[in-house]
Amino acid sequence: SIAFLQACSEKRSFKSLWGYTFAAVFLTFCFYIGGYPMKWCNETDLFFSVPSPDRRPDWIPASWLASCLLYHLQTVEINSFPISEA
């Protein structure tokens, strides 16, 4: 599963992390203007309630989506490799 790949955030430079963070927020905004259901503020009520199949939110926090994108942007660089047939 991709959820268990290493992101190695602690070994990255500030410049690298800043670039990935900027890209993640930009992509999150692209999802937002594309109609993906999310909210950019007042997210705390979702974080402090127990998840339930009966009470599902209509939207997700934008910070959650941005953090997932940041994680995946970092893991792609170090956990992927090119395959070529010569």
Biopython code that builds the backbone (N, CA, C, O; Angstrom):
import numpy as np
from Bio.PDB.StructureBuilder import StructureBuilder

atoms = [
    (1, "SER", "N", (0.831, -1.184, 0.000)),
    (1, "SER", "CA", (0.000, 0.000, 0.000)),
    (1, "SER", "C", (0.874, 1.245, 0.000)),
    (1, "SER", "O", (1.927, 1.276, 0.637)),
    (2, "ILE", "N", (0.444, 2.242, -0.699)),
    (2, "ILE", "CA", (1.203, 3.485, -0.761)),
    (2, "ILE", "C", (1.207, 4.216, 0.579)),
    (2, "ILE", "O", (2.068, 5.064, 0.815)),
    (3, "ALA", "N", (0.274, 3.905, 1.443)),
    (3, "ALA", "CA", (0.191, 4.567, 2.746)),
    (3, "ALA", "C", (1.398, 4.274, 3.624)),
    (3, "ALA", "O", (1.654, 5.011, 4.575)),
    (4, "PHE", "N", (2.139, 3.223, 3.331)),
    (4, "PHE", "CA", (3.273, 2.855, 4.173)),
    (4, "PHE", "C", (4.617, 3.199, 3.551)),
    (4, "PHE", "O", (5.651, 2.788, 4.080)),
    (5, "LEU", "N", (4.640, 3.933, 2.452)),
    (5, "LEU", "CA", (5.901, 4.344, 1.855)),
    (5, "LEU", "C", (6.533, 5.452, 2.686)),
    (5, "LEU", "O", (5.830, 6.233, 3.327)),
    (6, "GLN", "N", (7.839, 5.517, 2.674)),
    (6, "GLN", "CA", (8.556, 6.536, 3.435)),
    (6, "GLN", "C", (8.590, 7.855, 2.673)),
    (6, "GLN", "O", (8.864, 7.878, 1.473)),
    (7, "ALA", "N", (8.314, 8.947, 3.368)),
    (7, "ALA", "CA", (8.382, 10.278, 2.764)),
    (7, "ALA", "C", (9.723, 10.942, 3.039)),
    (7, "ALA", "O", (10.134, 11.828, 2.290)),
    (8, "CYS", "N", (10.413, 10.529, 4.100)),
    (8, "CYS", "CA", (11.733, 11.059, 4.481)),
    (8, "CYS", "C", (11.722, 12.579, 4.643)),
    (8, "CYS", "O", (12.668, 13.248, 4.227)),
    (9, "SER", "N", (10.676, 13.123, 5.234)),
    (9, "SER", "CA", (10.566, 14.569, 5.433)),
    (9, "SER", "C", (11.713, 15.119, 6.257)),
    (9, "SER", "O", (12.188, 16.226, 6.003)),
    (10, "GLU", "N", (12.162, 14.355, 7.243)),
    (10, "GLU", "CA", (13.217, 14.835, 8.137)),
    (10, "GLU", "C", (14.559, 14.994, 7.431)),
    (10, "GLU", "O", (15.439, 15.679, 7.952)),
    (11, "LYS", "N", (14.740, 14.390, 6.276)),
    (11, "LYS", "CA", (16.011, 14.471, 5.550)),
    (11, "LYS", "C", (15.978, 15.494, 4.423)),
    (11, "LYS", "O", (16.971, 15.661, 3.716)),
    (12, "ARG", "N", (14.884, 16.162, 4.248)),
    (12, "ARG", "CA", (14.753, 17.126, 3.157)),
    (12, "ARG", "C", (15.164, 18.525, 3.606)),
    (12, "ARG", "O", (15.077, 18.873, 4.783)),
    (13, "SER", "N", (15.608, 19.304, 2.647)),
    (13, "SER", "CA", (15.968, 20.694, 2.939)),
    (13, "SER", "C", (14.699, 21.532, 3.069)),
    (13, "SER", "O", (13.624, 21.136, 2.618)),
    (14, "PHE", "N", (14.848, 22.692, 3.691)),
    (14, "PHE", "CA", (13.710, 23.603, 3.826)),
    (14, "PHE", "C", (13.182, 23.996, 2.453)),
    (14, "PHE", "O", (11.971, 24.061, 2.243)),
    (15, "LYS", "N", (14.089, 24.257, 1.524)),
    (15, "LYS", "CA", (13.697, 24.667, 0.175)),
    (15, "LYS", "C", (12.858, 23.579, -0.502)),
    (15, "LYS", "O", (11.857, 23.879, -1.152)),
    (16, "SER", "N", (13.261, 22.337, -0.352)),
    (16, "SER", "CA", (12.521, 21.218, -0.939)),
    (16, "SER", "C", (11.135, 21.091, -0.310)),
    (16, "SER", "O", (10.138, 20.965, -1.020)),
    (17, "LEU", "N", (11.073, 21.126, 1.024)),
    (17, "LEU", "CA", (9.780, 21.019, 1.705)),
    (17, "LEU", "C", (8.867, 22.188, 1.363)),
    (17, "LEU", "O", (7.661, 22.009, 1.189)),
    (18, "TRP", "N", (9.439, 23.385, 1.268)),
    (18, "TRP", "CA", (8.639, 24.553, 0.921)),
    (18, "TRP", "C", (8.050, 24.396, -0.481)),
    (18, "TRP", "O", (6.879, 24.708, -0.698)),
    (19, "GLY", "N", (8.844, 23.920, -1.425)),
    (19, "GLY", "CA", (8.358, 23.714, -2.787)),
    (19, "GLY", "C", (7.233, 22.694, -2.851)),
    (19, "GLY", "O", (6.229, 22.910, -3.530)),
    (20, "TYR", "N", (7.401, 21.578, -2.142)),
    (20, "TYR", "CA", (6.353, 20.557, -2.109)),
    (20, "TYR", "C", (5.095, 21.075, -1.415)),
    (20, "TYR", "O", (3.980, 20.772, -1.840)),
    (21, "THR", "N", (5.271, 21.852, -0.357)),
    (21, "THR", "CA", (4.119, 22.414, 0.356)),
    (21, "THR", "C", (3.356, 23.384, -0.538)),
    (21, "THR", "O", (2.126, 23.359, -0.589)),
    (22, "PHE", "N", (4.089, 24.227, -1.232)),
    (22, "PHE", "CA", (3.464, 25.175, -2.158)),
    (22, "PHE", "C", (2.680, 24.426, -3.234)),
    (22, "PHE", "O", (1.548, 24.794, -3.550)),
    (23, "ALA", "N", (3.278, 23.381, -3.795)),
    (23, "ALA", "CA", (2.602, 22.586, -4.827)),
    (23, "ALA", "C", (1.356, 21.904, -4.273)),
    (23, "ALA", "O", (0.329, 21.846, -4.949)),
    (24, "ALA", "N", (1.440, 21.386, -3.044)),
    (24, "ALA", "CA", (0.295, 20.697, -2.434)),
    (24, "ALA", "C", (-0.867, 21.659, -2.205)),
    (24, "ALA", "O", (-2.019, 21.312, -2.462)),
    (25, "VAL", "N", (-0.573, 22.861, -1.725)),
    (25, "VAL", "CA", (-1.636, 23.847, -1.501)),
    (25, "VAL", "C", (-2.225, 24.298, -2.839)),
    (25, "VAL", "O", (-3.438, 24.465, -2.960)),
    (26, "PHE", "N", (-1.374, 24.494, -3.834)),
    (26, "PHE", "CA", (-1.855, 24.871, -5.163)),
    (26, "PHE", "C", (-2.771, 23.792, -5.742)),
    (26, "PHE", "O", (-3.844, 24.103, -6.258)),
    (27, "LEU", "N", (-2.357, 22.531, -5.661)),
    (27, "LEU", "CA", (-3.182, 21.436, -6.176)),
    (27, "LEU", "C", (-4.497, 21.314, -5.399)),
    (27, "LEU", "O", (-5.540, 21.011, -5.977)),
    (28, "THR", "N", (-4.437, 21.553, -4.087)),
    (28, "THR", "CA", (-5.660, 21.535, -3.281)),
    (28, "THR", "C", (-6.617, 22.621, -3.758)),
    (28, "THR", "O", (-7.821, 22.389, -3.868)),
    (29, "PHE", "N", (-6.084, 23.801, -4.038)),
    (29, "PHE", "CA", (-6.921, 24.883, -4.553)),
    (29, "PHE", "C", (-7.511, 24.516, -5.915)),
    (29, "PHE", "O", (-8.660, 24.849, -6.204)),
    (30, "CYS", "N", (-6.727, 23.832, -6.751)),
    (30, "CYS", "CA", (-7.247, 23.374, -8.049)),
    (30, "CYS", "C", (-8.416, 22.409, -7.860)),
    (30, "CYS", "O", (-9.412, 22.487, -8.578)),
    (31, "PHE", "N", (-8.290, 21.494, -6.886)),
    (31, "PHE", "CA", (-9.408, 20.607, -6.567)),
    (31, "PHE", "C", (-10.628, 21.427, -6.136)),
    (31, "PHE", "O", (-11.756, 21.132, -6.532)),
    (32, "TYR", "N", (-10.390, 22.459, -5.322)),
    (32, "TYR", "CA", (-11.470, 23.295, -4.797)),
    (32, "TYR", "C", (-12.220, 24.006, -5.922)),
    (32, "TYR", "O", (-13.449, 23.957, -5.980)),
    (33, "ILE", "N", (-11.480, 24.668, -6.818)),
    (33, "ILE", "CA", (-12.160, 25.388, -7.903)),
    (33, "ILE", "C", (-12.762, 24.422, -8.920)),
    (33, "ILE", "O", (-13.624, 24.805, -9.711)),
    (34, "GLY", "N", (-12.308, 23.171, -8.899)),
    (34, "GLY", "CA", (-12.895, 22.148, -9.755)),
    (34, "GLY", "C", (-14.162, 21.536, -9.183)),
    (34, "GLY", "O", (-14.805, 20.716, -9.838)),
    (35, "GLY", "N", (-14.531, 21.931, -7.956)),
    (35, "GLY", "CA", (-15.779, 21.467, -7.365)),
    (35, "GLY", "C", (-15.643, 20.382, -6.321)),
    (35, "GLY", "O", (-16.654, 19.861, -5.851)),
    (36, "TYR", "N", (-14.419, 20.022, -5.940)),
    (36, "TYR", "CA", (-14.243, 18.993, -4.913)),
    (36, "TYR", "C", (-14.773, 19.526, -3.584)),
    (36, "TYR", "O", (-14.419, 20.640, -3.198)),
    (37, "PRO", "N", (-15.616, 18.765, -2.866)),
    (37, "PRO", "CA", (-16.233, 19.284, -1.636)),
    (37, "PRO", "C", (-15.243, 19.389, -0.476)),
    (37, "PRO", "O", (-14.816, 18.376, 0.080)),
    (38, "MET", "N", (-14.883, 20.618, -0.118)),
    (38, "MET", "CA", (-13.960, 20.849, 1.001)),
    (38, "MET", "C", (-14.228, 22.219, 1.590)),
    (38, "MET", "O", (-14.870, 23.063, 0.965)),
    (39, "LYS", "N", (-13.733, 22.432, 2.794)),
    (39, "LYS", "CA", (-13.818, 23.741, 3.443)),
    (39, "LYS", "C", (-12.423, 24.165, 3.858)),
    (39, "LYS", "O", (-11.595, 23.341, 4.248)),
    (40, "TRP", "N", (-12.175, 25.465, 3.767)),
    (40, "TRP", "CA", (-10.857, 26.011, 4.070)),
    (40, "TRP", "C", (-10.744, 26.537, 5.489)),
    (40, "TRP", "O", (-9.644, 26.897, 5.909)),
    (41, "CYS", "N", (-11.819, 26.598, 6.237)),
    (41, "CYS", "CA", (-11.742, 27.106, 7.602)),
    (41, "CYS", "C", (-12.794, 26.425, 8.465)),
    (41, "CYS", "O", (-13.650, 25.698, 7.961)),
    (42, "ASN", "N", (-12.722, 26.668, 9.769)),
    (42, "ASN", "CA", (-13.647, 26.065, 10.739)),
    (42, "ASN", "C", (-13.674, 24.542, 10.633)),
    (42, "ASN", "O", (-14.738, 23.928, 10.551)),
    (43, "GLU", "N", (-12.478, 23.947, 10.637)),
    (43, "GLU", "CA", (-12.355, 22.501, 10.473)),
    (43, "GLU", "C", (-12.342, 21.746, 11.797)),
    (43, "GLU", "O", (-12.432, 20.518, 11.789)),
    (44, "THR", "N", (-12.235, 22.420, 12.913)),
    (44, "THR", "CA", (-12.003, 21.737, 14.187)),
    (44, "THR", "C", (-13.135, 20.817, 14.605)),
    (44, "THR", "O", (-12.889, 19.822, 15.286)),
    (45, "ASP", "N", (-14.366, 21.118, 14.220)),
    (45, "ASP", "CA", (-15.465, 20.238, 14.628)),
    (45, "ASP", "C", (-15.357, 18.848, 13.997)),
    (45, "ASP", "O", (-15.857, 17.874, 14.560)),
    (46, "LEU", "N", (-14.712, 18.748, 12.838)),
    (46, "LEU", "CA", (-14.516, 17.426, 12.224)),
    (46, "LEU", "C", (-13.413, 16.633, 12.917)),
    (46, "LEU", "O", (-13.496, 15.409, 13.017)),
    (47, "PHE", "N", (-12.393, 17.318, 13.388)),
    (47, "PHE", "CA", (-11.248, 16.629, 13.974)),
    (47, "PHE", "C", (-11.536, 16.081, 15.362)),
    (47, "PHE", "O", (-10.891, 15.122, 15.788)),
    (48, "PHE", "N", (-12.476, 16.658, 16.068)),
    (48, "PHE", "CA", (-12.704, 16.270, 17.455)),
    (48, "PHE", "C", (-14.001, 15.499, 17.664)),
    (48, "PHE", "O", (-14.546, 15.491, 18.768)),
    (49, "SER", "N", (-14.491, 14.861, 16.628)),
    (49, "SER", "CA", (-15.672, 14.011, 16.772)),
    (49, "SER", "C", (-15.337, 12.606, 16.277)),
    (49, "SER", "O", (-14.535, 12.427, 15.360)),
    (50, "VAL", "N", (-15.952, 11.643, 16.886)),
    (50, "VAL", "CA", (-15.701, 10.248, 16.529)),
    (50, "VAL", "C", (-16.344, 9.946, 15.174)),
    (50, "VAL", "O", (-17.517, 10.261, 14.975)),
    (51, "PRO", "N", (-15.601, 9.341, 14.237)),
    (51, "PRO", "CA", (-16.198, 9.015, 12.940)),
    (51, "PRO", "C", (-17.337, 8.018, 13.091)),
    (51, "PRO", "O", (-17.294, 7.134, 13.946)),
    (52, "SER", "N", (-18.332, 8.165, 12.272)),
    (52, "SER", "CA", (-19.490, 7.285, 12.329)),
    (52, "SER", "C", (-20.035, 7.087, 10.916)),
    (52, "SER", "O", (-20.109, 8.047, 10.149)),
    (53, "PRO", "N", (-20.417, 5.863, 10.560)),
    (53, "PRO", "CA", (-21.003, 5.664, 9.228)),
    (53, "PRO", "C", (-22.361, 6.349, 9.079)),
    (53, "PRO", "O", (-22.816, 6.593, 7.962)),
    (54, "ASP", "N", (-23.003, 6.655, 10.197)),
    (54, "ASP", "CA", (-24.303, 7.322, 10.149)),
    (54, "ASP", "C", (-24.187, 8.833, 9.993)),
    (54, "ASP", "O", (-25.095, 9.483, 9.474)),
    (55, "ARG", "N", (-23.067, 9.386, 10.445)),
    (55, "ARG", "CA", (-22.895, 10.846, 10.424)),
    (55, "ARG", "C", (-21.621, 11.189, 9.657)),
    (55, "ARG", "O", (-20.580, 11.473, 10.249)),
    (56, "ARG", "N", (-21.721, 11.158, 8.346)),
    (56, "ARG", "CA", (-20.568, 11.457, 7.501)),
    (56, "ARG", "C", (-20.623, 12.917, 7.068)),
    (56, "ARG", "O", (-21.700, 13.423, 6.754)),
    (57, "PRO", "N", (-19.491, 13.601, 7.046)),
    (57, "PRO", "CA", (-19.498, 15.003, 6.622)),
    (57, "PRO", "C", (-19.735, 15.122, 5.118)),
    (57, "PRO", "O", (-19.446, 14.203, 4.352)),
    (58, "ASP", "N", (-20.259, 16.257, 4.721)),
    (58, "ASP", "CA", (-20.482, 16.534, 3.302)),
    (58, "ASP", "C", (-19.219, 17.043, 2.624)),
    (58, "ASP", "O", (-19.167, 17.139, 1.398)),
    (59, "TRP", "N", (-18.225, 17.362, 3.394)),
    (59, "TRP", "CA", (-16.972, 17.911, 2.883)),
    (59, "TRP", "C", (-15.828, 17.458, 3.773)),
    (59, "TRP", "O", (-16.037, 17.000, 4.897)),
    (60, "ILE", "N", (-14.615, 17.594, 3.250)),
    (60, "ILE", "CA", (-13.427, 17.282, 4.044)),
    (60, "ILE", "C", (-12.659, 18.575, 4.283)),
    (60, "ILE", "O", (-12.827, 19.536, 3.533)),
    (61, "PRO", "N", (-11.826, 18.617, 5.306)),
    (61, "PRO", "CA", (-11.007, 19.806, 5.529)),
    (61, "PRO", "C", (-9.969, 19.963, 4.416)),
    (61, "PRO", "O", (-9.336, 18.988, 4.010)),
    (62, "ALA", "N", (-9.800, 21.164, 3.937)),
    (62, "ALA", "CA", (-8.803, 21.420, 2.900)),
    (62, "ALA", "C", (-7.403, 21.083, 3.404)),
    (62, "ALA", "O", (-6.557, 20.642, 2.625)),
    (63, "SER", "N", (-7.148, 21.284, 4.690)),
    (63, "SER", "CA", (-5.823, 20.973, 5.232)),
    (63, "SER", "C", (-5.537, 19.477, 5.170)),
    (63, "SER", "O", (-4.386, 19.073, 5.005)),
    (64, "TRP", "N", (-6.574, 18.652, 5.301)),
    (64, "TRP", "CA", (-6.384, 17.204, 5.212)),
    (64, "TRP", "C", (-5.994, 16.811, 3.792)),
    (64, "TRP", "O", (-5.069, 16.023, 3.594)),
    (65, "LEU", "N", (-6.697, 17.359, 2.807)),
    (65, "LEU", "CA", (-6.378, 17.061, 1.417)),
    (65, "LEU", "C", (-4.978, 17.562, 1.067)),
    (65, "LEU", "O", (-4.220, 16.864, 0.394)),
    (66, "ALA", "N", (-4.632, 18.764, 1.520)),
    (66, "ALA", "CA", (-3.304, 19.308, 1.242)),
    (66, "ALA", "C", (-2.211, 18.453, 1.876)),
    (66, "ALA", "O", (-1.163, 18.238, 1.266)),
    (67, "SER", "N", (-2.442, 17.968, 3.082)),
    (67, "SER", "CA", (-1.424, 17.138, 3.733)),
    (67, "SER", "C", (-1.273, 15.797, 3.023)),
    (67, "SER", "O", (-0.160, 15.279, 2.922)),
    (68, "CYS", "N", (-2.364, 15.228, 2.532)),
    (68, "CYS", "CA", (-2.270, 13.976, 1.758)),
    (68, "CYS", "C", (-1.495, 14.202, 0.463)),
    (68, "CYS", "O", (-0.656, 13.383, 0.086)),
    (69, "LEU", "N", (-1.774, 15.304, -0.212)),
    (69, "LEU", "CA", (-1.042, 15.618, -1.435)),
    (69, "LEU", "C", (0.436, 15.841, -1.153)),
    (69, "LEU", "O", (1.289, 15.387, -1.916)),
    (70, "LEU", "N", (0.748, 16.538, -0.060)),
    (70, "LEU", "CA", (2.145, 16.765, 0.314)),
    (70, "LEU", "C", (2.860, 15.440, 0.543)),
    (70, "LEU", "O", (3.979, 15.245, 0.069)),
    (71, "TYR", "N", (2.225, 14.545, 1.257)),
    (71, "TYR", "CA", (2.808, 13.225, 1.516)),
    (71, "TYR", "C", (3.082, 12.483, 0.205)),
    (71, "TYR", "O", (4.166, 11.932, 0.014)),
    (72, "HIS", "N", (2.103, 12.473, -0.687)),
    (72, "HIS", "CA", (2.266, 11.741, -1.938)),
    (72, "HIS", "C", (3.303, 12.383, -2.853)),
    (72, "HIS", "O", (4.034, 11.672, -3.543)),
    (73, "LEU", "N", (3.381, 13.697, -2.872)),
    (73, "LEU", "CA", (4.417, 14.358, -3.670)),
    (73, "LEU", "C", (5.808, 13.976, -3.178)),
    (73, "LEU", "O", (6.722, 13.784, -3.981)),
    (74, "GLN", "N", (5.969, 13.866, -1.871)),
    (74, "GLN", "CA", (7.268, 13.477, -1.320)),
    (74, "GLN", "C", (7.589, 12.013, -1.605)),
    (74, "GLN", "O", (8.731, 11.693, -1.936)),
    (75, "THR", "N", (6.626, 11.130, -1.485)),
    (75, "THR", "CA", (6.902, 9.703, -1.660)),
    (75, "THR", "C", (7.187, 9.337, -3.109)),
    (75, "THR", "O", (7.936, 8.396, -3.371)),
    (76, "VAL", "N", (6.605, 10.060, -4.047)),
    (76, "VAL", "CA", (6.838, 9.743, -5.456)),
    (76, "VAL", "C", (8.315, 9.895, -5.806)),
    (76, "VAL", "O", (8.863, 9.076, -6.545)),
    (77, "GLU", "N", (8.957, 10.925, -5.287)),
    (77, "GLU", "CA", (10.352, 11.186, -5.636)),
    (77, "GLU", "C", (11.287, 10.062, -5.196)),
    (77, "GLU", "O", (12.201, 9.699, -5.936)),
    (78, "ILE", "N", (11.076, 9.512, -4.017)),
    (78, "ILE", "CA", (12.042, 8.534, -3.508)),
    (78, "ILE", "C", (11.590, 7.092, -3.632)),
    (78, "ILE", "O", (12.406, 6.186, -3.465)),
    (79, "ASN", "N", (10.334, 6.847, -3.916)),
    (79, "ASN", "CA", (9.840, 5.475, -3.996)),
    (79, "ASN", "C", (9.476, 5.047, -5.411)),
    (79, "ASN", "O", (8.916, 3.968, -5.609)),
    (80, "SER", "N", (9.785, 5.871, -6.379)),
    (80, "SER", "CA", (9.515, 5.491, -7.762)),
    (80, "SER", "C", (10.841, 5.302, -8.489)),
    (80, "SER", "O", (11.875, 5.812, -8.059)),
    (81, "PHE", "N", (10.799, 4.594, -9.548)),
    (81, "PHE", "CA", (11.997, 4.388, -10.345)),
    (81, "PHE", "C", (11.582, 4.194, -11.794)),
    (81, "PHE", "O", (10.514, 3.654, -12.080)),
    (82, "PRO", "N", (12.442, 4.641, -12.707)),
    (82, "PRO", "CA", (12.089, 4.503, -14.114)),
    (82, "PRO", "C", (12.303, 3.072, -14.600)),
    (82, "PRO", "O", (13.204, 2.372, -14.139)),
    (83, "ILE", "N", (11.484, 2.666, -15.510)),
    (83, "ILE", "CA", (11.639, 1.368, -16.153)),
    (83, "ILE", "C", (11.757, 1.628, -17.646)),
    (83, "ILE", "O", (10.900, 2.273, -18.251)),
    (84, "SER", "N", (12.808, 1.124, -18.214)),
    (84, "SER", "CA", (12.978, 1.301, -19.654)),
    (84, "SER", "C", (13.378, -0.026, -20.279)),
    (84, "SER", "O", (14.059, -0.851, -19.669)),
    (85, "GLU", "N", (12.947, -0.195, -21.473)),
    (85, "GLU", "CA", (13.318, -1.393, -22.220)),
    (85, "GLU", "C", (14.268, -0.972, -23.322)),
    (85, "GLU", "O", (13.915, -0.192, -24.206)),
    (86, "ALA", "N", (15.454, -1.490, -23.256)),
    (86, "ALA", "CA", (16.463, -1.100, -24.250)),
    (86, "ALA", "C", (16.579, -2.135, -25.342)),
    (86, "ALA", "O", (17.378, -1.974, -26.263)),
]
sb = StructureBuilder()
sb.init_structure("model")
sb.init_model(0)
sb.init_chain("A")
sb.init_seg("    ")
for serial, (resi, resn, name, xyz) in enumerate(atoms, 1):
    if name == "N":
        sb.init_residue(resn, " ", resi, " ")
    sb.init_atom(name, np.array(xyz, "f"), 0.0, 1.0, " ", f" {name:<3s}", serial, name[0])
structure = sb.get_structure()
